[in-house]
Amino acid sequence: MKEIAQVPALTFLAKSRQIYKDPLPFHRENFEKYGNTFKISPKPGLMIHFTCDEKITQHILQKNQKNYHKSSLQTEDLGKYIGHGLLTENGEKWRANRKLIQPAFYKKSINNFMATMDVVVKEELDRIQLDKITDVYAIFNNLAFKVVARSLFDFADIENLEQKISRLQEITEQAQKMLIKELRIPWMKWYFDREWLSGTNSVPHALAMVDEARDILRIIINNRRDSKNEPGDLLDMLLHSTYEDGSHMDDDQLVDEILVLFIAGHETTANALSFAAQLLAHHPETIEKAREDVSKANLDETLMNQLMAMPYLKQCVEETLRLYPPAYVTDRVALEADECEDIVIEKESIWLVSFYEMHRRKDLWGKSRSF
């Protein structure tokens, strides 16, 4: 069996400030030095195995996925901010809720939401000032959040909904920043946990904001029930979904799933669109080819069918996701001892899969860093 190389603790400590700002160079440096799998102990009693090996990844996430659960980084650290929804649950509860929510992401359902997406995109395009330098991330961040919000909630039936949505966006972004600090600099937990020390830069302050977000969502949910309206948005679908025993999702679970949709459906999309814009801008020839795809669209078809008939545009999106995967890492904990590729996977060991590095391996992709 192969021995997994370990990064010295002093090396990790020396790079801690860099890791907080941007962990990817540290990952890349160690993958280049130690190969496709290495391990590191960021604090006493915690050992994390990093891998960009495609076979180990497939084994953990697909072939033997029943033996691997999300770690406490997702179920507890992330869970305290967004609750216990699809992104943070394991096992039977995850399967039950996935089955409940899955119809919302069938092709027919997505097709119904395309009109909403089209309206929001046109509104945001009209706001762009063409004669000045603009941060595209800010544009796409607002765009993605509004698409998620309007897909979830019909704007017509709740008083002051736009203000509520703006506040939800602000809270979501602040909570994400606090979570990143917790995950990247765990040795500062003693500081972030004490509001009297760190003030608005503290975990208690961030969690109080999350509680405010939950209250806003409960108001929206209750107003929808009281209104008796059924606009067919995602909230409507979630309210009418039933488990196998005929029961409905309770309000706490409903709030958790909505928070997951805001987090997972907004920031990842904004990141992907921003990187796509950057890559296209650096390769003007791809913009012309993409425009050719768009110019050939059959306007008599649905918007979904039009997009499906644009192969080059699809390639641009997929290549962006290869080079800059929005969820660039994920982790799992082994429930029982296992082995793969001559590597022993110990029981309860933590494995972090780097999609970012896997997607940039020359032996898999050739010109791996070219668009």
C-alpha positions in Angstrom: 0.0 0.0 0.0 1.2 3.5 -0.8 2.2 5.9 2.0 0.4 9.3 1.8 2.9 12.2 2.1 2.1 14.7 4.9 2.7 18.5 4.6 4.8 19.6 7.6 2.8 21.6 10.2 5.3 24.4 10.1 4.8 24.8 6.4 1.1 25.1 6.9 1.5 27.7 9.7 4.0 29.7 7.6 1.4 29.9 4.8 -1.6 30.5 7.0 -2.1 34.1 6.0 -1.9 33.2 2.3 -4.3 30.3 2.8 -6.9 32.6 4.3 -6.7 35.0 1.4 -6.5 32.3 -1.3 -6.0 28.6 -0.5 -5.7 27.5 -4.1 -1.9 28.3 -4.6 -1.2 26.3 -1.4 -3.2 23.3 -2.8 -1.4 23.5 -6.2 2.0 23.8 -4.6 1.5 20.6 -2.6 -0.1 18.6 -5.4 2.9 19.5 -7.5 5.3 18.5 -4.7 3.6 15.4 -3.3 1.5 14.1 -6.2 -2.3 13.6 -6.6 -2.9 12.8 -2.9 -1.4 14.3 0.3 -2.5 15.0 3.9 -2.2 17.8 6.4 -3.0 18.5 10.0 -4.3 22.1 10.3 -4.7 21.7 14.1 -4.1 19.0 16.7 -6.4 16.0 16.4 -7.5 16.9 12.8 -6.0 15.3 9.7 -7.4 16.1 6.3 -6.5 14.1 3.1 -6.4 16.1 -0.1 -6.8 14.4 -3.5 -7.2 15.3 -7.1 -7.0 11.7 -8.2 -10.0 10.9 -10.5 -10.3 7.3 -9.5 -10.3 8.0 -5.8 -12.8 10.8 -6.4 -15.1 8.5 -8.3 -14.7 5.8 -5.7 -15.6 8.2 -2.8 -18.4 10.1 -4.5 -20.0 7.5 -6.8 -18.9 3.8 -6.7 -18.8 3.5 -2.9 -20.6 6.6 -1.9 -22.7 4.9 0.8 -19.5 4.6 2.9 -18.9 8.3 2.8 -20.8 11.1 4.5 -20.3 14.9 4.4 -18.0 16.0 7.2 -18.8 18.3 10.1 -17.4 21.2 8.1 -20.6 20.9 6.0 -23.1 19.4 8.5 -22.2 21.6 11.4 -20.0 24.6 10.4 -22.1 25.3 7.3 -25.2 23.9 8.8 -25.3 26.5 11.6 -25.7 29.2 8.9 -28.1 27.6 6.5 -29.7 24.9 8.6 -30.1 21.2 7.7 -31.1 21.1 4.0 -29.9 19.1 1.0 -26.4 20.8 1.1 -25.7 19.8 4.8 -27.7 16.5 5.4 -26.6 12.9 5.1 -28.2 9.5 4.8 -31.9 8.9 4.9 -33.0 12.4 5.6 -31.0 13.6 2.7 -32.6 11.0 0.4 -36.1 11.8 1.6 -35.7 15.6 1.0 -33.9 15.1 -2.3 -36.8 13.0 -3.5 -39.3 15.6 -2.3 -37.5 18.5 -4.0 -36.4 16.8 -7.2 -39.6 17.5 -9.2 -38.7 21.3 -9.0 -35.6 20.5 -11.2 -37.3 18.4 -13.8 -36.9 19.7 -17.4 -40.6 20.7 -17.5 -40.2 22.8 -14.2 -37.0 24.4 -15.3 -38.6 25.3 -18.7 -41.4 27.1 -16.7 -38.8 29.2 -14.9 -37.0 30.2 -18.1 -39.5 33.1 -18.7 -38.6 34.5 -15.2 -34.9 34.2 -15.9 -35.3 35.9 -19.3 -37.2 38.9 -17.7 -34.5 39.3 -14.9 -31.7 39.1 -17.4 -33.2 41.8 -19.6 -33.8 44.0 -16.6 -30.2 43.7 -15.4 -28.8 44.3 -18.9 -30.7 47.6 -19.1 -28.9 48.7 -15.9 -25.4 48.2 -17.3 -23.6 51.4 -18.2 -21.7 50.7 -21.4 -19.5 53.8 -21.2 -17.8 53.0 -17.9 -15.6 50.3 -16.4 -17.8 48.0 -14.3 -17.2 45.1 -11.9 -19.0 42.2 -13.7 -19.1 40.1 -10.5 -21.4 42.8 -9.0 -23.7 42.6 -12.0 -23.8 38.8 -12.1 -24.2 38.6 -8.3 -27.3 40.7 -8.4 -28.6 38.9 -11.5 -28.2 35.5 -9.9 -29.8 36.5 -6.6 -32.8 38.0 -8.3 -33.3 35.0 -10.5 -33.3 32.7 -7.5 -35.6 35.1 -5.6 -38.1 35.4 -8.4 -38.1 31.7 -9.1 -38.8 31.1 -5.4 -41.3 33.9 -4.7 -43.9 35.6 -6.9 -43.2 39.3 -6.4 -46.8 40.3 -6.7 -48.3 38.8 -3.5 -46.1 40.0 -0.6 -45.8 43.6 0.7 -42.3 45.1 0.5 -40.9 41.9 -0.9 -38.1 43.6 -2.9 -36.8 45.2 0.4 -37.0 41.8 2.1 -35.1 40.2 -0.8 -32.4 42.9 -0.6 -32.0 42.3 3.1 -31.8 38.5 2.5 -29.0 39.1 -0.1 -27.1 41.3 2.3 -27.4 38.7 5.1 -26.5 35.8 2.8 -23.3 37.5 1.7 -22.2 38.5 5.2 -22.8 35.0 6.5 -20.8 33.5 3.7 -17.8 35.8 4.5 -18.0 34.7 8.2 -18.1 31.0 7.2 -15.1 31.4 5.0 -13.1 32.9 7.9 -14.1 30.0 10.2 -13.1 27.4 7.6 -9.8 28.9 6.5 -8.4 30.1 9.8 -9.8 27.6 12.4 -7.2 28.5 14.9 -8.9 31.9 15.3 -12.2 30.3 16.4 -11.6 31.6 20.0 -11.6 35.2 18.6 -14.6 34.9 16.2 -16.7 33.1 18.8 -16.6 36.1 21.2 -18.7 39.1 20.0 -17.3 41.3 22.7 -13.9 40.9 21.1 -14.6 40.8 17.4 -17.9 42.8 17.3 -19.7 42.6 13.9 -16.8 40.4 12.7 -18.0 37.6 15.0 -19.9 34.3 14.6 -22.6 35.4 17.1 -23.3 38.5 15.1 -23.5 36.5 11.8 -25.8 34.0 13.4 -28.1 36.7 14.6 -28.3 38.0 11.1 -29.2 34.5 9.9 -32.0 34.4 12.5 -33.3 37.6 11.0 -33.2 36.0 7.5 -35.2 33.0 8.8 -37.8 35.4 10.3 -38.1 37.1 6.9 -38.6 33.8 5.2 -41.2 32.7 7.7 -43.1 35.9 7.0 -43.0 35.2 3.3 -44.2 31.6 3.8 -47.0 32.6 6.1 -48.2 35.4 3.8 -48.2 33.0 0.9 -50.4 30.6 2.8 -52.8 33.3 3.9 -53.1 34.7 0.4 -54.3 31.4 -1.0 -52.5 32.3 -4.2 -50.8 29.5 -6.1 -48.5 31.2 -8.7 -46.5 28.0 -9.5 -43.2 29.3 -8.3 -40.7 27.2 -6.3 -42.2 28.1 -3.0 -45.6 26.9 -4.2 -44.1 23.6 -5.3 -42.3 23.2 -1.9 -45.5 24.0 0.0 -47.5 21.4 -1.9 -44.8 18.6 -2.0 -45.4 15.5 0.2 -43.2 12.8 1.6 -44.0 9.1 0.9 -46.1 9.0 4.1 -48.3 11.9 2.8 -46.8 14.5 5.3 -45.6 17.9 4.2 -42.3 19.6 4.9 -42.5 21.5 8.2 -41.7 25.3 8.3 -38.2 24.9 9.8 -37.2 22.4 7.1 -38.8 24.6 4.4 -36.8 27.6 5.6 -33.6 25.4 5.5 -34.2 24.3 2.0 -34.9 27.9 0.8 -31.7 29.1 2.4 -29.8 26.3 0.6 -31.3 27.4 -2.7 -30.2 31.0 -2.1 -26.7 30.0 -1.1 -26.1 27.2 -3.7 -28.1 28.8 -6.5 -26.8 32.3 -6.2 -23.1 32.6 -5.5 -22.0 29.6 -7.6 -23.9 31.0 -10.6 -22.5 34.5 -10.1 -19.0 33.0 -10.0 -19.4 30.9 -13.1 -20.9 33.8 -15.1 -18.1 36.1 -14.0 -15.3 33.7 -15.0 -17.1 33.0 -18.3 -17.2 36.8 -19.1 -13.5 37.0 -18.2 -12.5 34.1 -20.4 -14.6 35.3 -23.3 -13.1 38.8 -23.0 -9.6 37.3 -23.2 -10.6 35.3 -26.3 -12.5 37.6 -28.6 -12.7 34.9 -31.3 -14.9 32.8 -29.0 -17.4 35.7 -28.6 -17.9 35.8 -32.4 -18.5 32.1 -32.6 -20.9 32.3 -29.7 -22.8 35.1 -31.4 -23.1 32.9 -34.5 -24.8 30.3 -32.3 -27.2 32.8 -31.0 -28.0 34.3 -34.4 -29.1 30.8 -35.7 -31.7 30.5 -32.9 -35.2 29.5 -34.0 -37.4 32.1 -32.3 -40.5 29.9 -32.7 -39.0 27.4 -30.2 -39.1 27.7 -26.5 -36.2 29.4 -24.8 -35.0 26.1 -23.4 -35.0 24.5 -26.9 -33.2 27.5 -28.3 -30.4 27.1 -25.8 -30.2 23.4 -26.3 -29.5 24.1 -30.0 -26.5 26.2 -29.3 -23.6 23.7 -29.0 -20.7 26.2 -29.1 -22.3 28.3 -26.3 -22.7 25.1 -24.3 -19.0 24.3 -24.8 -18.1 27.8 -23.6 -20.1 27.2 -20.4 -18.6 23.7 -19.8 -15.1 24.8 -20.4 -15.6 27.7 -17.9 -16.9 25.2 -15.3 -13.8 23.0 -16.0 -11.3 25.8 -15.5 -13.2 27.5 -12.7 -15.6 25.1 -11.0 -17.8 27.2 -8.6 -17.8 24.5 -6.0 -14.1 23.8 -6.4 -13.8 21.4 -3.5 -16.0 19.0 -1.5 -15.3 16.7 1.4 -16.3 13.3 2.8 -15.7 11.2 5.9 -15.2 7.5 5.6 -17.8 5.6 7.7 -15.7 2.4 7.6 -12.2 1.5 6.5 -11.8 1.2 2.8 -9.1 1.2 0.1 -8.6 2.5 -3.4 -5.7 2.8 -5.8 -3.3 1.0 -3.3 -4.2 3.6 -0.7 -5.7 2.7 2.7 -8.7 4.9 3.6 -9.0 4.7 7.4 -12.3 4.7 9.2 -13.4 8.3 10.1 -10.7 9.8 7.9 -11.6 13.1 6.2 -11.1 13.4 2.4 -11.1 16.7 0.5 -11.6 16.4 -3.2 -10.2 19.2 -5.3 -12.1 19.5 -8.6 -10.1 22.6 -9.4 -6.8 20.7 -9.5 -8.3 17.6 -11.1 -9.6 19.8 -13.9 -6.2 21.2 -14.5 -4.1 18.0 -14.7 -2.1 17.9 -17.9 -2.2 14.1 -18.0 -6.1 14.2 -18.2 -6.7 17.4 -20.3 -3.5 18.0 -22.3 -3.5 21.8 -22.6 -5.2 21.9 -19.2 -5.0 25.6 -18.6 -6.1 26.7 -22.0 -9.7 27.9 -22.8 
